[in-house]
C-alpha cells in the first residue's frame, strides 16, 4: 500500500467499492429469495467484479484485485453459457460462494480503511473459486506434463509458427501462467478485454471460446492476436499490461516479403479460410459497434464529501445566528419609525430566505435508511442457515430519510435487535409455532416512519414474547429492583431488560441473548438524542421502537432564565409549563420536592440549586415550572422565567471541557444567541439521572 497515496483518490476508491459491495449484497439476497440469478444480475455482478478488479489493481491492492478477478472469471463463463446451464445444487453452491466472496472483499476493504496490511495468503480461497469454475464448466485440471511442456522462460525459446493471416502486419504472441487451468476461456477473456480499446484484430486459435481442446494447445504454445497496423497493436499492449494470468507476451512483426507458410504450419494453426476466422473478426467488430452507437449517459447525481456538507451546515448555522443578532439589535429602536418598518420588512424576507437555505442544506444530508435496512436482509439470511429457522424479514418505509450522521450510528443498534429477535425471539421449530397457532414461518418486521421532528424505527417479531414475571425474578436475583414488585408497571418491567448486565437467557450464543447488550443499544440511541421503548405480549411477540431526531444540527428550543444565565431546553422534551403555589408542593421522606400533575407526582429539580447559580427567584410562586420528559423519565424543572421559543444551532462543547464530563451533568452542548451570548443546551435525560436518581 503506497504511503504517498492521494487521500482524495483513496476516499473515492473506498466510497465506490463500498457502494458496489452494498449493491452486490442486495442483489444476492434478492436472487437467493427468488431461488435463481436473473440474467441482468449475472451481467451486473460481472460488471461489479470487473470494476473492483480494475480499480483495486490501479490502487495496488492485489488481494482484492485477484479475488475479484477469479469471481469475474466465474461470471464470465456463466454469462457466456447462460445461468440456466447450472443445476440447482450448483446454484446453491454459487450463492454460498458469492456471499463468502463478498464478506472477504468487504473485510479487505475494511483493512484499507483502517490502514492495516492486506491479506497475502489468498491461494486457498482462489483455488476454491477456480475449483467451482472447473466444476460447472466440466473442465479437467491442467495436466502436469502440459505445464512442464510450456515454456519456462519469460519468452519462448522457439516460438510457434505464426498463423496464416495475410492481412496481419504484426502479432502479439501471448503465454499464460503455468497451470492456471481452462486456458481457452482465460485467453478468450483477454481477447474480450482487448476489444474494449476498439481496435481491429483477429485471434488464434479462433475457436478457443467453443473448443475446450484448444486449452492444451494454448497452455503449450500460447495464443496469437493479429493486427493490421502497429498503432492498433500499441493500443492493445496497454490492455495486455493490465491483465492477470499472462506470463509473457512478445510482439512479432511480419516481414514484408514473408515466404508462404509451410503446409504443416497451416495444419497446426487455424486457417483463415475456415469459417470461425471471419466469424471472430465480425464478432469483434459487431460487439464494439453497439458501444460506439450509444451517447454517454448524463449523470444527474454526484457524490459529495460529508465534510463539505458539515462545513455548509456550519456556515448556515452562522447565518442563522448572525441574522438573529441583526434583528435583535437594540440599536434598531433608535431608528425613525418608517426606517424601522422598512428594515423589519427586509429582515422578514431575509429570515424566509435563511429558512429556505437551512432547509435545503439540511436536506442535502438526508439519506434513505434503506441502506441500513437492506443489510439486515443479510443478517437474517445468515442466521436462518446457522440456526435452521424459517424466518422472513419484512421491510416497511425503507425510503424514510434521516441525517447521514444518524444513519451511520443507528446500524449497530438495529443489527443487535434483529439478531436478538432471530436468536431468541422466534420459536426454535416450525412445529412449536404451529402448536401455538402461528404461521410455520416466523416474521420480523423492520419499519421506519416520520413524525414532525423525528423518525420512528421499530423491530417487531411474532415469536415468544417476554414473560414479565421472569424478567422480575431475574432482576430481583441481580438486586436490580428499587421498589416492591407490585409497584412496577408493565412498561417499567420491560424497561429492566435495558439495564447493564441484565439477561433472561440461561445460555449465551454466538449472537448473544435478548437483554445482553440492550444497555449498549439504549446508550447509543440516547447519544443521538433518541429514546428506546419496549412492548411485548407474552406468547405473541415483541416490538422494540427507537425514536430518533431527524437531524442533530439545528433544533427548536425554549430559552429560560436562571439568575443571569440563560439555558435552552429542546421543545421536543417539554410537555407543559405552569405556575404553582407553595402549598401545592409536597416533600417525600428524603425532603425532595414533588408536584402533582394528572394524578401522578413528579419530582422537582431547581436549576439554580443544581448548578449553584445565584438568583433572587427562590419562591415557588415567583418562578415557573417546566414539565419535561425524556424516554420514560418525567419530572419538572424550576426556572426563573421563560424568554421564548427559538430555533437554535447546536454547537459541540470545546474539547478541553471533556475532562469535566459535562454531558454527565445535564449539558449536551451550547448555542450562540442573537446578542452574541452563549446559552447552555440541557440534556433532559442525563439531568434526571444525576439530579433525581442519584440525589
C-alpha positions in Angstrom: 0.0 0.0 0.0 1.6 3.3 -1.1 2.2 5.7 1.8 2.1 8.6 -0.6 -1.3 7.8 -2.0 -3.6 10.8 -2.5 -6.2 10.7 0.2 -8.9 12.0 -2.1 -8.3 9.2 -4.6 -8.4 6.7 -1.7 -11.6 8.2 -0.4 -13.2 7.9 -3.8 -12.0 4.3 -4.2 -13.4 3.3 -0.8 -16.7 5.1 -1.5 -17.1 3.3 -4.8 -16.1 -0.1 -3.6 -18.4 0.0 -0.6 -21.3 1.1 -2.8 -20.6 -1.7 -5.2 -20.5 -4.3 -2.4 -23.7 -3.0 -0.9 -25.3 -3.3 -4.4 -23.9 -6.8 -4.7 -25.3 -7.8 -1.3 -28.7 -6.5 -2.1 -28.7 -8.5 -5.4 -27.5 -11.7 -3.8 -30.1 -11.6 -1.1 -33.0 -10.9 -3.5 -31.8 -13.5 -6.0 -31.5 -16.1 -3.3 -35.0 -15.4 -2.2 -36.2 -16.0 -5.8 -34.1 -19.1 -6.0 -32.1 -18.1 -9.1 -29.9 -15.4 -10.6 -31.6 -13.2 -13.2 -29.7 -12.6 -16.5 -29.5 -8.9 -15.7 -28.0 -9.6 -12.3 -25.4 -12.0 -13.8 -24.3 -9.2 -16.1 -24.3 -6.7 -13.3 -22.2 -8.9 -10.9 -19.7 -9.5 -13.8 -19.5 -5.7 -14.2 -19.1 -5.1 -10.5 -16.3 -7.6 -10.2 -14.6 -6.2 -13.3 -14.8 -2.7 -11.8 -13.5 -3.8 -8.4 -10.7 -5.7 -10.1 -9.6 -2.8 -12.2 -9.8 -0.1 -9.5 -8.1 -2.3 -6.9 -5.3 -3.2 -9.4 -4.8 0.5 -10.0 -4.5 1.1 -6.2 -2.1 -1.9 -6.0 -4.5 -3.8 -3.6 -3.5 -7.2 -5.1 -5.5 -9.4 -2.8 -8.8 -7.6 -3.6 -8.0 -7.4 -7.3 -7.1 -11.2 -7.5 -10.2 -12.5 -5.8 -12.4 -10.1 -7.8 -10.7 -11.4 -11.0 -11.4 -15.0 -10.1 -15.1 -14.2 -9.4 -15.2 -12.3 -12.7 -13.9 -15.5 -14.4 -16.9 -17.4 -12.9 -19.5 -14.9 -14.1 -17.8 -14.6 -17.5 -18.4 -18.3 -18.0 -22.0 -18.1 -16.6 -22.8 -15.0 -18.7 -21.5 -16.7 -21.8 -23.1 -20.1 -21.3 -26.3 -18.9 -19.5 -27.3 -19.3 -15.9 -29.8 -21.9 -16.9 -27.0 -24.3 -17.6 -26.3 -24.6 -13.8 -28.2 -27.3 -11.9 -29.9 -26.3 -8.6 -27.1 -27.7 -6.5 -24.5 -25.7 -8.3 -26.7 -22.6 -7.9 -26.9 -23.1 -4.2 -23.2 -23.6 -4.0 -22.7 -20.4 -6.1 -24.8 -18.4 -3.7 -22.8 -19.5 -0.7 -19.5 -18.9 -2.6 -20.6 -15.4 -3.5 -21.7 -14.4 0.0 -18.3 -15.6 1.3 -16.5 -13.7 -1.5 -18.4 -10.6 -0.6 -17.5 -11.0 3.0 -13.9 -11.5 2.1 -13.8 -8.4 -0.2 -15.6 -6.3 2.5 -13.1 -7.4 5.1 -10.2 -6.4 2.9 -11.8 -3.0 2.2 -12.1 -2.5 6.0 -8.4 -3.2 6.3 -7.8 -0.5 3.7 -10.0 1.9 5.7 -8.1 1.1 8.9 -4.7 1.3 7.3 -3.6 -2.2 8.1 -1.8 -4.6 5.7 -4.0 -6.7 3.4 -4.0 -10.5 3.3 -1.2 -12.2 1.4 -2.3 -15.8 1.8 -5.2 -16.0 -0.7 -4.3 -19.1 -2.5 -6.7 -21.4 -0.7 -9.7 -19.1 -1.4 -8.6 -18.5 -5.0 -8.3 -22.3 -5.6 -11.8 -22.8 -4.2 -13.2 -20.3 -6.7 -11.3 -21.9 -9.5 -12.4 -25.4 -8.5 -16.0 -24.2 -8.6 -15.5 -22.8 -12.1 -13.9 -26.1 -13.2 -16.8 -28.0 -11.7 -19.5 -26.1 -13.6 -17.6 -25.9 -16.8 -16.6 -29.6 -16.8 -13.0 -28.7 -17.5 -10.3 -31.0 -16.2 -7.4 -29.6 -14.3 -4.3 -28.9 -16.3 -2.0 -31.9 -16.6 1.4 -31.7 -15.0 3.1 -32.7 -18.3 1.4 -29.8 -20.0 2.8 -27.4 -17.5 6.2 -28.8 -18.0 5.9 -28.6 -21.7 5.1 -24.9 -21.6 8.0 -22.5 -22.0 9.8 -21.9 -18.7 11.3 -18.5 -19.5 9.7 -15.2 -19.9 9.6 -15.7 -23.6 9.6 -18.9 -25.6 12.9 -20.3 -26.8 11.4 -21.4 -30.1 8.1 -19.6 -30.9 5.4 -21.5 -32.6 4.8 -20.7 -36.2 2.6 -17.6 -36.9 -1.0 -18.2 -38.0 -1.8 -17.8 -41.7 -3.1 -14.3 -41.7 -2.1 -12.4 -44.9 -3.5 -9.1 -43.7 -1.7 -9.0 -40.4 1.2 -6.6 -40.0 2.2 -7.8 -36.6 1.2 -10.4 -33.9 1.2 -10.5 -30.2 2.3 -14.0 -29.1 0.8 -14.4 -25.5 1.7 -17.0 -23.0 -0.4 -17.7 -19.9 0.9 -18.6 -16.4 1.6 -22.3 -15.9 -1.2 -24.4 -14.5 -3.9 -21.8 -14.4 -6.5 -24.2 -15.9 -9.2 -23.6 -18.6 -6.6 -21.8 -20.7 -9.0 -21.4 -23.6 -11.5 -19.4 -21.5 -8.9 -17.3 -19.9 -7.4 -16.5 -23.3 -10.9 -15.6 -24.6 -11.4 -13.2 -21.6 -8.1 -11.4 -22.6 -9.4 -11.2 -26.2 -12.6 -9.5 -24.9 -10.6 -7.1 -22.8 -8.6 -6.1 -25.9 -11.9 -5.4 -27.7 -12.6 -2.6 -25.3 -9.8 -0.5 -26.8 -11.8 -0.6 -30.1 -9.1 -1.8 -32.5 -9.3 -4.2 -35.4 -7.7 -7.6 -34.8 -8.1 -11.4 -35.1 -7.3 -14.0 -32.6 -5.9 -17.6 -32.9 -7.0 -20.3 -32.2 -10.2 -18.6 -33.5 -12.3 -21.3 -31.9 -10.9 -21.0 -28.4 -14.2 -20.0 -27.0 -16.1 -23.0 -28.2 -13.5 -25.8 -28.4 -12.2 -26.9 -25.0 -9.5 -29.0 -26.8 -7.7 -25.7 -27.6 -6.9 -25.4 -23.9 -3.9 -27.8 -24.2 -2.6 -26.0 -27.3 -2.7 -22.6 -25.6 -1.1 -24.0 -22.5 1.8 -25.3 -24.5 2.2 -22.8 -27.4 0.2 -19.7 -26.2 -2.2 -17.8 -28.5 -2.0 -15.0 -31.0 -3.5 -11.6 -31.6 -3.2 -10.4 -35.2 -3.2 -6.6 -36.0 -3.4 -4.7 -39.3 -1.3 -1.8 -38.0 1.4 -1.2 -35.4 -0.8 1.6 -34.0 -3.5 -0.9 -33.2 -1.0 -3.2 -31.6 0.3 -0.4 -29.4 -3.2 0.3 -28.1 -3.8 -3.3 -27.4 -0.5 -3.6 -25.5 -1.8 -1.1 -22.9 -4.7 -3.6 -22.2 -2.4 -6.6 -22.1 -0.3 -5.0 -19.3 -3.4 -4.9 -17.0 -4.5 -8.5 -17.5 -3.9 -11.2 -14.9 -2.6 -14.7 -15.7 -0.3 -13.5 -18.5 3.2 -14.9 -18.0 4.7 -13.1 -21.0 3.9 -11.7 -24.4 6.0 -10.9 -27.5 5.5 -8.6 -30.4 6.3 -10.3 -33.7 6.4 -8.2 -36.8 5.6 -9.9 -40.1 8.3 -9.4 -42.8 7.1 -7.6 -45.9 8.2 -10.4 -48.2 7.3 -13.2 -45.9 7.6 -16.7 -47.6 4.4 -18.8 -47.9 3.6 -20.7 -44.8 4.6 -24.4 -44.8 1.8 -26.9 -45.1 2.5 -28.3 -41.6 2.4 -24.8 -40.1 -1.1 -24.3 -41.7 -2.2 -27.5 -40.2 -1.0 -26.5 -36.7 -2.9 -23.3 -36.8 -6.5 -22.3 -37.7 -6.7 -21.4 -41.4 -8.1 -18.0 -42.3 -10.3 -19.7 -44.9 -12.1 -21.7 -42.3 -15.5 -20.4 -41.1 -14.5 -19.4 -37.5 -11.9 -16.9 -38.6 -14.1 -14.4 -40.3 -16.6 -15.0 -37.5 -14.1 -13.8 -35.0 -13.5 -10.7 -36.9 -17.2 -10.0 -37.3 -17.7 -10.7 -33.6 -15.0 -8.2 -32.6 -16.4 -5.6 -34.8 -20.0 -6.5 -34.0 -19.6 -6.2 -30.3 -17.7 -3.0 -30.5 -20.2 -1.2 -32.8 -23.1 -1.0 -30.3 -20.7 0.6 -27.7 -20.0 3.4 -30.2 -23.6 3.9 -31.2 -24.8 5.0 -27.8 -24.1 8.5 -26.5 -22.8 8.9 -22.9 -25.5 8.9 -20.3 -25.7 12.2 -18.5 -25.3 11.8 -14.7 -27.9 13.6 -12.6 -26.3 12.6 -9.3 -23.0 13.5 -7.7 -21.3 12.3 -4.6 -20.2 14.9 -2.1 -17.7 14.6 0.7 -19.5 14.6 4.0 -17.0 17.1 5.5 -18.1 19.6 2.9 -21.7 19.2 3.9 -20.7 19.6 7.6 -19.0 22.9 6.6 -22.1 24.0 4.7 -24.2 23.3 7.8 -21.8 25.3 10.0 -22.0 28.2 7.6 -25.8 28.1 7.5 -25.8 27.9 11.3 -23.6 31.0 11.5 -26.0 32.8 9.1 -28.9 31.9 11.4 -27.0 33.3 14.4 -25.9 36.5 12.5 -29.5 37.1 11.3 -30.7 36.8 14.9 -28.1 39.2 16.1 -29.0 41.8 13.5 -32.8 41.6 14.0 -32.5 41.7 17.8 -30.0 44.6 18.0 -31.2 47.3 20.5 -29.9 50.0 18.2 -33.0 49.4 15.9 -35.1 51.2 18.5 -33.1 54.4 17.7 -34.2 54.4 14.1 -37.2 56.5 12.9 -40.4 54.5 12.7 -40.5 54.5 8.9 -37.0 53.3 8.6 -37.5 50.7 11.3 -40.6 49.3 9.4 -38.6 49.1 6.2 -35.8 47.4 8.0 -38.1 44.8 9.6 -39.8 44.1 6.2 -36.4 43.3 4.7 -35.5 41.3 7.8 -38.6 39.1 7.4 -37.6 38.5 3.8 -34.1 37.6 4.9 -35.4 35.2 7.6 -37.6 33.5 4.9 -34.5 33.1 2.6 -32.4 31.9 5.6 -35.0 29.3 6.5 -35.2 28.1 2.9 -31.4 27.9 2.7 -31.3 26.0 6.0 -34.0 23.5 4.8 -32.0 22.8 1.6 -28.7 22.4 3.5 -30.3 20.0 5.9 -32.0 18.1 3.0 -28.6 17.5 1.4 -27.5 15.5 4.5 -30.7 13.4 4.4 -30.3 9.9 3.0 -32.7 7.0 2.8 -32.5 4.5 5.6 -32.8 1.7 3.0 -29.0 1.2 3.1 -29.1 0.1 6.7 -32.4 -1.9 6.3 -31.1 -3.9 3.3 -28.1 -5.0 5.3 -30.5 -6.7 7.8 -31.5 -9.0 4.9 -28.1 -10.5 5.0 -28.1 -10.8 8.8 -31.4 -12.7 8.7 -30.2 -14.9 5.8 -27.0 -16.0 7.5 -28.8 -16.7 10.8 -31.5 -18.7 9.1 -28.9 -21.0 7.8 -27.0 -21.1 11.1 -30.0 -21.6 13.4 -32.1 -23.6 11.0 -35.1 -21.3 11.4 -37.5 -20.4 8.7 -38.0 -16.6 9.1 -38.8 -13.9 6.6 -37.8 -10.2 7.0 -40.5 -7.7 6.0 -39.2 -4.1 5.4 -41.6 -1.1 5.6 -40.7 2.5 5.0 -37.2 2.0 3.7 -37.4 5.3 1.8 -37.6 7.2 5.0 -34.8 9.8 5.1 -32.6 10.6 8.1 -29.5 12.7 8.6 -26.4 10.9 7.3 -24.7 11.0 10.7 -27.6 9.3 12.4 -27.8 6.6 9.7 -24.1 5.8 10.3 -24.7 5.4 14.0 -28.0 3.6 14.0 -26.9 0.5 12.1 -25.3 -1.3 15.1 -28.4 -0.9 17.4 -30.7 -2.2 14.7 -28.4 -5.1 13.9 -28.3 -6.1 17.5 -32.0 -6.1 17.9 -32.6 -8.0 14.7 -30.1 -10.7 15.9 -31.8 -11.0 19.2 -35.2 -11.4 17.5 -33.8 -14.1 15.3 -31.9 -15.9 18.0 -34.2 -15.7 21.0 -37.4 -14.1 19.8 -38.6 -16.5 17.1 -39.5 -20.1 18.2 -36.9 -22.8 17.7 -39.0 -25.0 15.3 -41.9 -24.7 12.9 -43.8 -27.4 15.0 -43.6 -25.2 18.0 -45.1 -22.3 16.1 -47.9 -24.5 14.7 -48.7 -25.7 18.2 -49.0 -22.1 19.3 -51.5 -21.4 16.4 -49.0 -19.4 14.4 -47.7 -19.5 10.8 -44.9 -22.1 10.5 -42.7 -19.3 9.1 -41.6 -16.7 11.5 -41.7 -13.0 10.6 -39.6 -10.0 11.6 -40.9 -6.6 10.6 -38.4 -3.8 10.3 -40.2 -0.4 9.8 -39.4 3.3 9.7 -41.7 6.3 9.6 -41.6 10.0 10.1 -43.3 12.3 12.6 -42.9 16.1 12.6 -39.3 16.1 14.0 -38.2 12.5 14.4 -38.0 9.2 12.8 -39.5 6.1 14.5 -37.7 2.8 13.8 -39.2 -0.4 15.1 -38.2 -4.1 15.0 -41.2 -6.4 15.6 -41.2 -10.2 15.8 -44.1 -12.7 16.2 -42.2 -15.0 18.5 -42.2 -16.0 22.1 -42.7 -12.5 23.6 -41.4 -11.6 27.0 -42.6 -13.0 30.3 -42.9 -10.1 32.8 -42.7 -12.5 35.8 -39.4 -14.0 34.5 -38.0 -10.5 34.0 -38.9 -9.5 37.6 -37.4 -12.7 39.0 -34.1 -12.1 37.1 -33.9 -8.5 38.2 -34.6 -9.5 41.8 -31.8 -12.1 41.7 -29.4 -9.5 40.5 -30.6 -6.9 43.0 -31.7 -4.5 40.3 -35.2 -3.7 41.8 -35.6 -0.4 43.5 -39.2 -0.9 44.8 -41.6 -3.7 45.5 -42.6 -5.9 42.6 -46.3 -4.9 42.8 -45.4 -1.2 42.1 -43.8 -1.9 38.8 -45.9 -1.2 35.7 -45.7 -3.4 32.6 -43.6 -0.6 30.8 -41.2 -0.4 33.8 -40.8 -4.2 33.9 -39.9 -4.4 30.2 -37.6 -1.5 30.6 -35.5 -3.6 33.0 -34.0 -5.5 30.1 -32.0 -2.4 29.1 -30.2 -2.3 32.5 -26.5 -3.1 32.2 -25.8 -6.8 32.7 -29.4 -7.9 32.5 -30.3 -11.1 30.6 -33.2 -13.6 30.8 -31.3 -16.2 28.9 -29.7 -19.2 30.5 -27.3 -19.8 27.7 -25.1 -17.5 25.7 -24.9 -18.0 22.0 -22.7 -16.5 19.3 -25.4 -14.0 18.6 -25.9 -13.1 22.3 -29.1 -13.2 24.1 -32.1 -10.8 24.4 -31.0 -8.3 27.0 -27.3 -8.8 26.6 -26.1 -5.5 25.2 -29.5 -3.8 25.2 -28.0 -1.3 27.6 -25.5 -0.5 24.9 -28.3 -0.2 22.3 -30.0 2.2 24.7 -26.9 4.2 25.3 -26.1 4.5 21.5 -29.6 5.7 20.7 -29.7 8.2 23.5 -26.3 9.6 22.4 -28.2 10.6 19.2 -30.8 12.3 21.2 -33.3 9.4 20.8 -35.2 7.1 23.1 -35.8 3.3 23.1 -39.0 1.7 24.2 -40.1 -2.0 24.5 -43.6 -3.5 24.2 -44.3 -7.2 24.4 -47.2 -9.6 24.8 -46.1 -13.0 26.2 -46.7 -15.7 23.6 -47.3 -13.3 20.7 -44.2 -11.3 20.1 -42.0 -8.3 21.0 -41.6 -4.8 19.5 -38.6 -2.6 20.2 -39.0 1.0 19.0 -36.5 3.8 18.6 -37.4 7.5 18.3 -34.6 9.5 16.8 -34.4 13.2 15.8 -34.3 13.8 12.1 -31.2 15.9 12.5 -28.8 16.9 15.3 -27.6 20.3 13.8 -30.5 22.7 14.4 -33.3 22.2 17.0 -36.3 24.1 18.2 -35.6 25.2 21.8 -37.2 27.1 24.7 -34.9 29.7 26.3 -35.3 30.1 30.1 -33.5 32.3 32.6 -31.9 31.2 35.9 -30.3 34.2 37.6 -28.1 35.8 35.0 -27.8 32.6 33.0 -29.8 31.5 30.0 -30.5 27.8 29.3 -32.1 26.2 26.2 -34.4 23.2 26.5 -35.4 21.3 23.4 -39.1 21.8 22.6 -39.4 18.1 22.0 -38.8 17.4 25.7 -41.3 19.9 27.1 -44.8 18.7 27.9 -46.2 21.8 29.7 -45.3 25.0 31.5 -47.3 26.1 34.6 -47.1 28.0 37.9 -47.9 26.6 41.3 -48.3 27.8 44.8 -46.0 26.8 47.7 -48.8 24.7 49.3 -49.1 22.6 46.1 -45.6 21.3 46.5 -45.1 18.3 48.8 -41.9 16.6 50.0 -41.0 12.9 50.3 -39.3 11.2 53.2 -35.9 12.4 52.0 -37.0 16.1 51.7 -37.2 16.1 47.9 -39.9 18.3 46.4 -42.7 16.9 44.2 -45.8 18.3 42.4 -48.9 16.5 41.2 -49.9 16.6 37.6 -52.6 14.4 36.0 -52.9 12.2 39.1 -49.2 11.5 39.3 -46.4 13.0 41.4 -43.3 14.2 39.7 -40.0 15.4 41.3 -38.9 19.0 41.0 -35.4 20.0 40.1 -34.4 23.6 40.9 -31.9 24.5 38.3 -30.4 27.3 40.4 -29.7 24.8 43.3 -28.4 22.1 41.0 -25.9 24.4 39.2 -25.3 26.6 42.3 -26.4 29.8 40.5 -27.2 33.0 42.4 -30.8 34.2 41.8 -33.5 36.2 43.5 -36.2 33.8 42.4 -36.3 31.1 45.0 -40.0 31.1 46.0 -42.2 28.7 44.0 -44.8 31.4 43.3 -42.2 33.7 41.7 -40.8 31.2 39.2 -42.3 28.8 36.7 -42.3 25.0 36.4 -41.5 23.2 33.1 -42.9 19.7 32.9 -40.3 17.8 30.8 -40.0 14.2 29.6 -37.3 12.1 28.0 -37.6 8.4 27.3 -39.7 7.1 30.2 -38.3 9.8 32.7 -40.7 12.6 33.6 -40.1 15.5 36.0 -40.4 19.3 36.5 -37.7 22.0 36.2 -38.0 25.1 38.3 -36.7 28.2 36.4 -36.9 32.0 36.9 -38.8 32.8 33.6 -39.4 31.9 30.0 -37.8 34.0 27.3 -39.5 32.3 24.4 -39.1 29.7 21.6 -36.3 30.0 19.1 -34.6 27.8 16.5 -31.0 27.3 17.7 -27.9 25.9 16.2 -26.3 23.2 18.3 -22.6 23.8 18.9 -20.5 21.0 20.4 -18.7 21.7 23.6 -15.0 22.6 23.3 -12.6 19.6 23.5 -10.8 20.9 26.6 -14.1 20.7 28.6 -14.3 16.9 28.0 -12.3 16.2 31.2 -15.2 17.7 33.3 -17.8 15.2 32.0 -20.3 18.0 31.4 -22.6 15.5 29.5 -23.0 13.6 32.7 -24.3 16.7 34.4 -27.2 17.5 32.1 -25.3 19.6 29.5 -25.3 18.4 25.9 -24.0 21.4 24.0 -24.4 25.2 23.6 -25.7 27.7 21.2 -25.0 31.4 20.3 -27.9 33.7 20.9 -28.8 36.9 19.0 -26.9 39.2 21.3 -23.8 37.1 21.0 -24.0 35.4 24.4 -23.8 31.7 24.9 -26.7 29.6 26.1 -26.2 26.1 27.5 -28.4 23.4 26.0 -29.7 20.9 28.6 -29.9 17.2 28.2 -33.1 16.3 30.0 -32.4 12.6 30.3 -28.9 12.8 31.8 -30.1 15.7 34.1 -32.7 13.4 35.5 -30.2 10.7 36.1 -27.8 12.9 38.1 -30.4 15.2 39.8 -33.2 12.7 40.7 -32.0 9.2 40.6 -28.6 9.9 42.2 -29.8 12.6 44.5 
